[in-house]
Amino acid sequence: MKAFRLDELEAERAANDGAYLQFLRERHMSVGLYALDAGDHDPQNPHNQDEVYFVVSGRASITVGLETTQVARGSVVYVPAGVAHKFHHISEDLRVMVVFSPAEG
């Protein structure tokens, strides 16, 4: 079994000075923690994998393709492979669990 604690993942991500920390990689999927602080710009480009975002904390908007919605703690968003997407109008520090399938990179 592999088990993780959000506070430990956040500390590791912050210690590595990165917005993204991949903490699980398996044959058919990978999982990471993505962090954007209030007012940040999301630099993402479309990925080659399907993604599921689970918002752990914070508030923002996300645009996927031509659709935009508000997200907050508990929101789940699916992004198909190859589709442009960005978080924006980040009003509270955003922490998002990201599941890629197949595994990223």
Sequence and secondary structure as in RCSB ss.txt:
>XXXX:A:sequence
MKAFRLDELEAERAANDGAYLQFLRERHMSVGLYALDAGDHDPQNPHNQDEVYFVVSGRASITVGLETTQVARGS
VVYVPAGVAHKFHHISEDLRVMVVFSPAEG
>XXXX:A:secstr
     HHHHHHHHHHTT SEEEEEE SS EEEEEEE TT        SSEEEEEEEEEEEEEEETTEEEEEETT 
EEEE TT  EEEEEEEEEEEEEEEEES   
